[in-house]
Amino acid sequence: MIITIDGPAGAGKGTLSAFVAQKYKLAYFDTGMVYRAVGLQMVLNNVDLSDVKYAEKTAKELTFPQMMQLAQNKDFRSDIGSHAASVVSAYPEVRAALLQMQQNFALNPVFADGTPANGVVYDGRDTGTVICPNADLKFYITAPVEVRAQRRCNDLIKAGFTTDYATVLAEMKSRDERDMKRTSAPLCKPHGAVEIDTSLKPTEQNMADMAKIIDESFGF
């Protein structure tokens, strides 16, 4: 069972992806982590994010243990990590270097402890268009940018970061533009994907709606 869940930053796809993975006992692959790892590694090495060759080299050398170690860094989920991920993910060279690793996971999905899984939930921006275009079921999670920015701002403040709504909104608009206009795998709704606007209903209702669609699609 392969389910892809795509959408822009702050739409809530991470929460919904984790719910689906847990409910249906599937492996969970957050594809954004690989780009955050590459971008943050460049930041930590004091390398300009515009250095495409260095970004490609970092992507080719990235290992799963290294990614997990970088994920422990305080800036991995901060605006610093988000910005870096958005910049390097726009480089076709970086995407090509990381594509096979992401695709291969569907062939042999495993849980975090290494035990085999019967399927995978992909969380990202091109999982239903590039990574697994033949996925069994696709979702596209979205919400107005103002709503997404407010959520992101609240999360950052709750996590102890100093920021404000205007700053987060400006960064999110900039990130949306980069994601949707990049020449390689631009963010878009995958063909055949079920679209869910998370601003219209509470999270619990969105979860219930997705579960119903999954149950009906797979005959549960």
N, C-alpha and C positions, 0 to 999 in steps of 0.2 A: 504494500500500500504506500503510494507516494502522494503526499499532499503538499502543494506549494501555497505559501501565503505571502503575497507581495503588497507593497504600499509605501507611501512617503514616510519620512521621519515623524514620530510622534502620533501616528495614526492609531496605535494600540495593537499593532500586529504581533509584537513580542508577547504581550499578555495573552492574546488569543492563541498564538502558536504554542505557548507553554501549556495552556489549558488542553488543547487538542492532543498534544503529545502525551500528556499525563492520562487523560481520559481513555485514549485508545492504545496506550502502552506502546508508543512509537518513539524512535530516536528523534532527537531535536537538533537540527543544524542551523545555527544563527550565522548566515553567510556574511553578515556585516562584521563579524568578529575578525575575519581574515583581513579585511581592509583596515579596520581599526588597528590591528596588530602591525601591519606594514606602515601605516601613517604614523603611529605613535613611536615605532622604532626609529623612524627618521627624525621625529621631534627630539627624542632622547639622545640621538647621535648628533644633534645640532646641524642637520642637513636640511637645506631649503626644500620645501615640498614641491617646488617647481622642477626639481632635478628628476626628470623622467627616468634616466638611465639608472640612477641609484634606487629609485622606487622599484623598477623592474628587477634589479639585482636582489633587493630585500625580499620581494615577493617570491622569487625563485628559491631563495635560501630559507624561507619560512618553514618551520616545523611545527607540528601540533603541540609538543611540549613548550616550545618557545611562545606560541600564541597563548597558551594557558598561563604562562608566567607573566606575560605582558598584561593579561586580563586582570591581574591582581593590582596593577598600578592604579593609583588614585585618579589618574587622568584618562584611563581607558574609556570610561563612560561619561566623561565630562565634555564640555563644549570643545575642549582642545582635541580630544580623541575623535569627536564627531566631525569637526572641521577637517582634521587630517584625513580621516577615512573618506570623506566626500571628495576631497581633492585627488587623492591617489586612485580612487575607484574610477575616476574619469579617464584614466590613461589606458588605452587599449592593450598596451604591453603588460600592464599589471593584471588586468582582467584575464588575459590569455594565460599568464603564468599561474594563476590560481584556479582557472576553470576546471582543469582535469581533476584536481584534488576534490573540488566540490561535487563534481559529477560522479566520481568513483565512490563517494560515500553512499549513494543510492544503491550501488551494486552489493555493498556489504555494510549495511547500517548497524551501528552498535550504540549501546548506551554509554554514559560517561565512564562507567566502570569497565567497559570493554566487552560486556556480554552482548551476544547477537540480538537484534531487534527484528520484528516482522515488517518493518516499514519505517518511513521517515517523514517528518514534517520539516520542510524548508522554510525559513523565515528570511526575507530579503527584499530586493528590488528588481531582480531579473530571474528569479528562480523558476517562474512559470513560462518565461519567454526564452531564456538561454540555457540555464542549468538543466532543467527538466521540462522541456516543452511538451513531452508526452506524459506528463504526470496524470495520475488517475483522477485527481480533483484539484481545481485551482480556485483560490480566493484572492480578491483584491480589496484590501482594507484602506479606507481613506477617511478624511474629515477636513473641514475648512482649516486653512493654515493658521488662522487666529486661535482656533480651538487647540490645535496641536502645539502651538507656541506656548499657550498658557499652561497646558499640561506639562510640557518640558520644563518651563520655568519653575513650576511648583515642585517637580521632581528634583531639580538641581538644588533648589533652596533647602528642601527637606534633607538632601544628602550632605548639606553643609557647604555648598558652593555659593560664592557671592555673585549674584547676577540680577538682572531685572527683565521685565517682560519685553520692553522695547528692544533690548540687545538680542534676546533670544528670537524674537519675531524677525528681526533683520537677518540674523544668521540662518534661520529656517527658510526664509524666502530665497536667500542666496543659494542655500543647499538644494532646494527644490529646483531652481533654475539649472544648477550644474547637473543634477541627476536626470532631469528631463531633456536637456539639450546636448548631453554628451554624445559623441559620435559612435561610441561603442556601447551597445546594450542600454539605451536610454530607458528611464523609468516610464512604464506605461501599463495599462491594464492588459493582462495576457488574454489571448483569444479563448473564449469559453469560460473565463473566470467569473465567479459569483462575486459581485461587488457589495460591500457592506460599509455604510457610512456610520462610524462609531459615535458620531455626535447626535444621532437621532434617538438612540436607545441607551439604557444603562448597560454597563459591561456584562452583567449577569444575563441580560436578555440577548445580547449579541452572542454570548457563549451558547445559550440554549438554541438560538437560531442556527448557528454553525453545526452544532451537534445533530440537529434534526436533518440538515442537508447531508451531512456525512452518513448518518444512519440510512437515509433513503437511497443515497448513491451506492452504498456498499451492501445494502440489504440486511442491515443489522436489526 
